């Protein structure tokens, strides 16, 4: 987003037990395991950081993780404290609250040291893109393009990323919208992102963050 400021809201917590590991009874060895599930029922979560600044706010309320962006030309990213994941399926429910123009939101994955990661981004006016952060800057992998499976405006959208080695597949509301191969990052943590251009007051909420193993 041009010269957008970037804030990584993350605290390093070494205790991996802060992530909720949920055992799943398997009907067969082919079914995936759930490695993490976050429904934000705990307002004092140690996995997802909260903050309050003149630029952006992050808080947990009513079982959702909320971000409010209050500064123009601003992007805020929140990285979950916990283990890294390599090959996985990541699902996130999103809920747009206040919705000025020029907004973007989505999910981060394979976040590693040096602020390196991938970002699958959608917007409330129906666009998507895939980027990676490398050497302190964003690199576009799939340019911003129209996506008709995105529900517009103040709506909810279900986002999915499947990372299988270098192959990255992204879905919106169960429809595949892009697939690409990239060898930059093999594993990392997960997170969420929200941004605006010139209009402020954008509010987005996230829920049901789920990381599963890939089906064999």
N, C-alpha and C positions, 0 to 999 in steps of 0.2 A: 504494500500500500504506500508507494512513494517513499517518503522520508518518515514513515510511521515510527513512532517510538515503540520500543519493545520491552515488556516487563515479564520476566520469568518468575512466577510465584511458586517457589518450591523450597522445601527444607529437606535436607538430607537426613533420613532416618534409617539407621542401619538395621533395625529390628524388622526382619521381613514378616514377622507375625502380625504386623499392623495390617497387612493385606489379608482379607478373609479367604481362606482356602476352604472350599466347599466340596466335600466328597460326594461323588455322584455314583449311584448304583447303576452298573452297566448291564444292559440286556445282552450286549455282545461286545467283543473287543473293538468293534468298528465305531462305536459311538464316542463322540468327543467328551472330554472332561471339562468342567467349569473350573478355571484357575482363580478367577476373581469375580465377585459380584458386588456392586455398590448401589444401594437404593437410597442412600443419604437419610436414613431414618435417625441417625445420630448427628445432632447439630454440632457436636464437638469432635467431629471426625479428625483423627490424626493422619489420615491418608490424604485428605484434600485440604490444602491450606485456605484460610480466609484472610481478608485484609480490607482496609478502608482507607482510600487515598483520594485526593482531589481529582485524580484521573480515572480511576476505576474502583469498583467495589466487588468483592466476592464473598458470598455468604451461603449458609445452608438453612433452608426453611421449608416447611411443609413437604419434607421428603425429596427435595430437589436441590441441586447446586446451582446458584444464581450468579450471573455476572452482569453488572451494569457499567457501561462505558460512558464516561462523562466528559471526555476531552476529545476535541477533533484531531483527526489524523493520528489515531492511537490504536494500538493492538496490545491485548493482554493475553498471556498464556499461563495456564496453570498445569503443572506437572504433578502427577500423583506420586506420593512417597511410597516406595516399595520395590519389589523385584523387577527385573527386566524380563521381557518376553521376546522370543525369536520368531517362531512360526505360530500363528494364532488366527482366530476370528474375533474381532472386536465389534461389539454392538453398543450403540448409545441412542437413547431417546432424547430429542431436543424439543424445546417449547419456546417459541418467540413471544415475548411480552410486548413492551413498547417497541415500535418498529419504524424508526426514521429511515430515510433512504441511505444508500451507500453503506450497508452493513455486510459483514461476513462472519461466519461462525463455523465451527467444526471440531475435528478431533486430531490430536497429535499421536504419533506412534513411533516406536523405535527411537525414543529420545535418549541420547547418550551424552557423554562428557563433551564439553565444548559447545553446548546448545545445539547439537546436531539432531535432526529429526525429520520425519515426514509429516505433512499436514494435508488432510483432506478437508476442503473448505466448500461450503455452500453459502448462498445468500438468500434473503427473504424475497428477492425479486426474481429468483429462479435460475441462478447460475451456479456452476461448480468449477473447481480447479484442484489440481494436485501439485504441491510444491515440496521442496526439501530445503532445510536450513543447513548451510555448509559454509564454514570459514566466516561466520558472522553475518552472512547475508542470505536472502531467499533466492532460490533457483527454481524456475518454473519447469515442471515436468509435463503437465497437461495444462495448456492455457485455458483461461476463463471461457466457458462456453455455456450456451443455453441448455437447460435440463428440464424436461417436461414432467419428470417424476417428482420434482420438488414442489411441495405445497407452499403457496405464496403467502406473504404477509404474516399476520399473527396466527400461526399454525404450528402443528407438531410434525416433525419429520424423524424417521428412523434411519440412522446412518450405520453402515456396516463396512468394515475393512477386513479383507482376508489377505494376510501376509504369509506367503509360502515361498521361502527362499527369496530370490530376487523378484518374484512375480507378486505384484500388488494389484488387488482387485477391489473396487469401491462400488458400493450400492447405496441407493436412496429409496427408502420404502420398498425394499426387496427387489428392486430392479437394478441390474448391473448398469452402471453409467460410464465406467472406464476401467481399463486394465493396461498395465505397463510393467516392464521389467527394469529394475534399477538395482545395482549392486553396491550402493553407497553404504548402507547401514544394515547390519545383520540382526541386531537386537537392540532393545531399549525399553524405557518406561512408556506409559501412556499419559495422555493429558487432553485438555480442551483449550479452545481458543475463541476469542471474540474480538472484532475490530470494527472501526468506523472510519470514514473518510472525513467529510466536512460536517456531517450532522451528528449530534450527540444525543444521549439519552436512550441508547440501544440496550435493551435488556433481553437476555437469553438464559434459559434454564436447561440443565442436563439431568438425566435420571437413567436408572437401570443400566449402568456401565458394566458390561459383561465381557470377560475374556475367556474364550474356550480354546481347547486344543483343536487341531484340524482332524477331521475324520480321515481314517486310513482307507 
